[in-house]
Amino acid sequence: MHITRAKAFGTCFGVRDAIEAALDPSFSGDLTIVGQLVHNPQTVQKLKDHGVQIVDSIDDEISSNNVMITAHGTAASVKTELESRGYNVFDASCPLVLRVHTAVRRLVDEGWHPVVFGQSQHVEVRGIVGDLEDFTVIGGEEDIEKLSTRDRIGVVCQTTHRIRDARELLDQIRARFPQMEVQFVDTVCKPTKDRQSAVEELADELAAVNGLMIVVGGYNSSNTRKLLEVCKEKGVPAHHIENEDQLEQTWFSEVDHVGITAGTSTPHEVVDAVHDRIVVLSPN
């Protein structure tokens, strides 16, 4: 059985930098992260093992002097609130997420109604719109009618959105509201695009043979789920797992080629462990 890793997979620079910042020994356990720093269970456990506290929101009890914003970013008002309470605030927001915030502010300043393509309850999207008085989040075609009263919209994307999906939504909006002015800023991050392109290429290879894809990443990771969607669209059987212990030998009994990909929050050592376990489970 042949095993191939996607050409681009796993932890991106934004996630890497955020993890390194949170594990800085200077904190000496005196650090609280508001939310999951990244959507990966192994990383979350590693942080806890280093004495880092994790809370769901700023309304929860925070006993440390230092507070960190996650890689997904947050509204400026949240950081201001934390500083007003006397905490030392460290911002681990990915620069590519902050680029979305900047794009939205520019669009609003120029008089465009801000529209975000993404998941309304995702922490990144909540951070993007958190300081806005008027905005629209579009999760899919079913939400387009929300824009019926708008004349000018400025559109950005959650960084882990699929650019193809974004362009399809733009086409649908323009067809539904031909008189509407639309400005689109492509804010899907390059690491996400690279991983989606790589999994498409590998899925095509697997579709031509008796192939199977293993997608590694947190179940709450948006970009990891997008990789799984690509496999399904290509007609390639795929399993989404968080660690090597979830692999089942029966998956590989009649498979000639296994592909491995991983979301941008997944450490490479987790992918290594998955690869090694597949080798052990391989029937030949």
C-alpha positions as a printed NumPy array, in Angstrom:
array([[  0.   ,   0.   ,   0.   ],
       [  1.325,   3.395,  -1.018],
       [  1.154,   6.354,   1.405],
       [  1.42 ,   9.965,   0.221],
       [  1.294,  13.19 ,   2.188],
       [ -0.204,  16.27 ,   0.555],
       [  2.382,  18.749,  -0.726],
       [  1.161,  21.329,   1.793],
       [ -0.343,  20.367,   5.151],
       [ -0.325,  21.077,   8.851],
       [  0.689,  23.976,  11.047],
       [  0.942,  27.399,   9.408],
       [  3.188,  30.239,  10.566],
       [  0.379,  32.037,  12.409],
       [ -0.392,  28.992,  14.514],
       [  3.31 ,  28.258,  15.08 ],
       [  4.01 ,  31.78 ,  16.287],
       [  0.981,  31.799,  18.591],
       [  2.012,  28.528,  20.228],
       [  5.591,  29.698,  20.708],
       [  4.351,  32.928,  22.288],
       [  2.08 ,  31.107,  24.736],
       [  4.84 ,  28.679,  25.752],
       [  7.331,  31.469,  26.457],
       [  8.925,  30.508,  29.809],
       [  8.807,  34.128,  30.975],
       [  5.105,  33.678,  31.747],
       [  6.001,  31.012,  34.353],
       [  2.44 ,  29.719,  34.363],
       [  0.984,  33.201,  34.823],
       [ -1.022,  33.256,  31.597],
       [ -4.655,  32.864,  30.633],
       [ -5.796,  32.404,  27.043],
       [ -9.286,  33.575,  26.167],
       [-10.624,  30.753,  23.995],
       [ -8.649,  27.998,  22.273],
       [ -5.357,  29.413,  21.052],
       [ -5.695,  27.111,  18.052],
       [ -8.267,  24.452,  17.202],
       [ -6.159,  21.4  ,  17.962],
       [ -6.663,  19.158,  21.025],
       [ -3.009,  18.104,  21.34 ],
       [ -1.871,  21.726,  21.397],
       [ -4.531,  22.693,  23.925],
       [ -3.38 ,  19.883,  26.221],
       [  0.266,  20.876,  25.784],
       [ -0.56 ,  24.422,  26.886],
       [ -2.416,  23.179,  29.945],
       [  0.524,  20.921,  30.818],
       [  2.717,  24.047,  30.827],
       [  0.439,  25.741,  33.346],
       [ -1.482,  27.904,  30.884],
       [ -5.065,  28.557,  31.923],
       [ -7.815,  28.621,  29.292],
       [-11.205,  30.31 ,  29.626],
       [-14.062,  30.554,  27.168],
       [-14.631,  34.305,  27.407],
       [-13.597,  37.435,  29.257],
       [-16.679,  36.984,  31.455],
       [-15.079,  33.912,  33.038],
       [-12.809,  34.154,  36.076],
       [ -9.246,  35.106,  35.134],
       [ -6.702,  34.672,  37.921],
       [ -3.483,  35.46 ,  36.035],
       [ -1.884,  38.837,  35.406],
       [ -1.304,  38.064,  31.732],
       [ -4.007,  37.399,  29.164],
       [ -3.496,  36.283,  25.57 ],
       [ -5.731,  36.754,  22.532],
       [ -5.896,  33.657,  20.331],
       [ -4.584,  33.27 ,  16.795],
       [ -8.168,  33.72 ,  15.566],
       [ -8.171,  37.351,  16.688],
       [-10.806,  39.339,  18.546],
       [-12.574,  42.665,  18.453],
       [-10.527,  45.704,  19.538],
       [-13.158,  46.401,  22.203],
       [-12.349,  43.067,  23.872],
       [ -8.668,  43.966,  24.17 ],
       [ -9.587,  47.415,  25.487],
       [-11.87 ,  45.873,  28.096],
       [ -9.164,  43.49 ,  29.294],
       [ -6.634,  46.314,  29.558],
       [ -9.122,  48.41 ,  31.525],
       [ -9.335,  45.593,  34.064],
       [ -5.583,  45.801,  34.597],
       [ -4.423,  42.719,  32.673],
       [ -1.29 ,  42.634,  30.557],
       [ -2.732,  41.757,  27.151],
       [ -0.68 ,  39.798,  24.612],
       [ -2.101,  39.566,  21.124],
       [ -1.324,  36.287,  19.321],
       [ -3.695,  37.09 ,  16.445],
       [ -2.485,  35.765,  13.111],
       [ -1.325,  38.67 ,  10.904],
       [ -3.515,  37.336,   8.107],
       [ -6.571,  37.547,  10.375],
       [ -5.646,  41.111,  11.315],
       [ -5.483,  41.838,   7.589],
       [ -9.2  ,  40.998,   7.415],
       [ -9.931,  43.444,  10.255],
       [ -8.023,  46.15 ,   8.394],
       [ -9.888,  45.426,   5.155],
       [-13.259,  45.644,   6.897],
       [-12.4  ,  48.961,   8.535],
       [-11.37 ,  50.387,   5.163],
       [-14.58 ,  49.228,   3.512],
       [-16.695,  50.755,   6.269],
       [-14.758,  54.031,   6.103],
       [-15.423,  54.141,   2.36 ],
       [-19.149,  53.687,   2.857],
       [-19.568,  50.014,   1.938],
       [-21.89 ,  47.772,   3.947],
       [-19.533,  45.097,   5.395],
       [-20.27 ,  41.493,   4.46 ],
       [-18.29 ,  38.511,   5.736],
       [-18.382,  35.154,   3.988],
       [-17.961,  32.608,   6.768],
       [-19.46 ,  30.916,   9.803],
       [-21.354,  33.377,  11.981],
       [-20.461,  31.63 ,  15.252],
       [-16.806,  31.003,  14.444],
       [-14.474,  32.863,  16.812],
       [-12.639,  34.504,  13.917],
       [-15.835,  35.889,  12.407],
       [-17.071,  37.107,  15.791],
       [-13.818,  38.998,  16.135],
       [-14.086,  40.52 ,  12.653],
       [-17.587,  41.903,  13.23 ],
       [-17.294,  42.505,  16.975],
       [-16.761,  46.272,  16.679],
       [-19.242,  46.825,  13.836],
       [-22.684,  48.322,  14.351],
       [-24.124,  47.061,  11.072],
       [-22.89 ,  44.022,   9.149],
       [-24.004,  40.823,   7.419],
       [-22.49 ,  37.352,   7.674],
       [-23.169,  35.053,   4.728],
       [-22.681,  31.356,   5.347],
       [-24.095,  30.159,   2.058],
       [-26.632,  30.704,  -0.682],
       [-29.493,  30.561,   1.825],
       [-28.269,  33.819,   3.419],
       [-28.066,  35.93 ,   0.256],
       [-31.557,  37.362,   0.719],
       [-30.251,  39.181,   3.81 ],
       [-28.688,  41.665,   1.373],
       [-31.945,  42.624,  -0.361],
       [-31.996,  46.167,   1.083],
       [-28.341,  46.985,   0.378],
       [-27.024,  49.154,  -2.451],
       [-23.263,  48.825,  -1.895],
       [-21.546,  45.909,  -0.195],
       [-17.9  ,  45.31 ,   0.626],
       [-17.118,  41.621,   0.986],
       [-14.323,  39.858,   2.867],
       [-13.854,  36.196,   3.788],
       [-13.114,  34.232,   6.91 ],
       [ -9.481,  33.28 ,   6.319],
       [-10.291,  29.551,   6.19 ],
       [-13.105,  29.928,   3.648],
       [-12.809,  28.216,   0.267],
       [-12.088,  30.843,  -2.38 ],
       [-14.079,  28.861,  -4.93 ],
       [-17.135,  29.005,  -2.654],
       [-16.607,  32.736,  -2.207],
       [-16.542,  33.378,  -5.935],
       [-19.678,  31.286,  -6.433],
       [-21.466,  33.324,  -3.76 ],
       [-20.347,  36.552,  -5.429],
       [-21.76 ,  35.344,  -8.748],
       [-25.05 ,  34.461,  -7.071],
       [-25.269,  37.845,  -5.35 ],
       [-24.598,  39.711,  -8.587],
       [-27.196,  37.633, -10.409],
       [-29.793,  38.156,  -7.667],
       [-29.094,  41.892,  -7.264],
       [-27.723,  43.159, -10.606],
       [-27.931,  46.835,  -9.59 ],
       [-25.911,  46.33 ,  -6.398],
       [-22.339,  47.623,  -6.237],
       [-20.009,  44.922,  -4.962],
       [-16.394,  45.243,  -3.88 ],
       [-14.634,  42.011,  -2.994],
       [-11.412,  41.705,  -1.004],
       [ -9.918,  38.216,  -1.12 ],
       [ -8.873,  37.589,   2.489],
       [ -8.642,  33.792,   2.357],
       [ -5.135,  33.172,   3.689],
       [ -2.395,  31.674,   1.515],
       [ -1.664,  28.723,   3.838],
       [ -5.343,  27.759,   3.587],
       [ -5.293,  28.076,  -0.203],
       [ -2.075,  26.051,  -0.408],
       [ -3.509,  23.223,   1.664],
       [ -6.78 ,  23.19 ,  -0.257],
       [ -4.946,  23.12 ,  -3.601],
       [ -2.656,  20.356,  -2.369],
       [ -5.51 ,  18.181,  -1.147],
       [ -7.357,  18.674,  -4.453],
       [ -4.283,  17.476,  -6.341],
       [ -3.797,  14.472,  -4.082],
       [ -7.515,  13.63 ,  -4.151],
       [ -7.381,  13.526,  -7.946],
       [ -4.579,  10.967,  -7.705],
       [ -6.537,   8.879,  -5.22 ],
       [ -9.711,   9.043,  -7.298],
       [ -7.863,   7.415, -10.191],
       [ -6.974,   4.373,  -8.093],
       [ -8.411,   2.555,  -5.102],
       [ -7.57 ,   5.436,  -2.764],
       [ -8.46 ,   6.728,   0.688],
       [ -7.725,  10.086,   2.374],
       [ -6.964,  10.606,   6.056],
       [ -7.67 ,  14.179,   7.165],
       [ -5.974,  15.09 ,  10.448],
       [ -7.089,  17.981,  12.636],
       [ -9.397,  19.189,  15.384],
       [-13.073,  18.451,  14.913],
       [-13.762,  22.135,  15.599],
       [-11.217,  23.285,  13.006],
       [-12.96 ,  25.043,  10.12 ],
       [-10.075,  24.711,   7.668],
       [ -9.725,  20.991,   8.423],
       [-13.398,  20.409,   7.658],
       [-12.924,  22.252,   4.355],
       [-10.223,  19.726,   3.412],
       [-12.679,  16.941,   4.126],
       [-15.258,  18.645,   1.904],
       [-12.791,  18.658,  -0.992],
       [-12.346,  14.891,  -0.69 ],
       [-16.076,  14.283,  -0.667],
       [-16.54 ,  16.461,  -3.748],
       [-13.839,  14.481,  -5.534],
       [-15.57 ,  11.235,  -4.62 ],
       [-12.646,  10.054,  -2.523],
       [-13.444,   8.137,   0.699],
       [-12.046,  10.103,   3.643],
       [-11.853,   9.894,   7.424],
       [-11.406,  12.916,   9.695],
       [ -9.4  ,  12.068,  12.804],
       [ -7.702,  14.007,  15.577],
       [ -4.989,  11.467,  16.437],
       [ -3.482,   8.147,  15.375],
       [ -5.432,   6.138,  17.958],
       [ -8.612,   6.753,  15.971],
       [ -7.325,   4.901,  12.916],
       [ -9.035,   1.567,  12.214],
       [ -7.283,  -1.3  ,  10.477],
       [-10.395,  -2.21 ,   8.485],
       [-10.133,   1.123,   6.615],
       [ -6.99 ,  -0.085,   4.846],
       [ -7.827,  -3.722,   4.108],
       [ -8.724,  -3.144,   0.451],
       [ -6.951,   0.156,  -0.249],
       [ -4.031,   0.591,  -2.652],
       [ -3.131,   4.215,  -1.937],
       [ -3.619,   6.338,   1.203],
       [ -3.309,  10.113,   1.224],
       [ -2.708,  12.211,   4.323],
       [ -3.549,  15.879,   4.775],
       [ -3.935,  18.092,   7.832],
       [ -5.416,  21.441,   8.789],
       [ -3.377,  24.542,   9.58 ],
       [ -3.7  ,  23.962,  13.334],
       [ -2.319,  20.417,  13.236],
       [  1.298,  19.974,  14.428],
       [  3.542,  18.016,  12.095],
       [  4.41 ,  15.537,  14.851],
       [  0.737,  14.542,  14.973],
       [  0.82 ,  13.858,  11.222],
       [  4.046,  11.862,  11.69 ],
       [  2.338,   9.714,  14.319],
       [ -0.638,   9.116,  12.013],
       [  1.68 ,   8.161,   9.144],
       [  3.622,   5.718,  11.323],
       [  0.43 ,   4.08 ,  12.586],
       [ -0.896,   3.645,   9.031],
       [  2.347,   1.844,   8.155],
       [  1.749,  -0.558,  11.051],
       [ -1.895,  -1.097,  10.056],
       [ -1.081,  -1.54 ,   6.381],
       [ -1.893,  -5.048,   5.104],
       [  1.094,  -5.036,   2.754]])
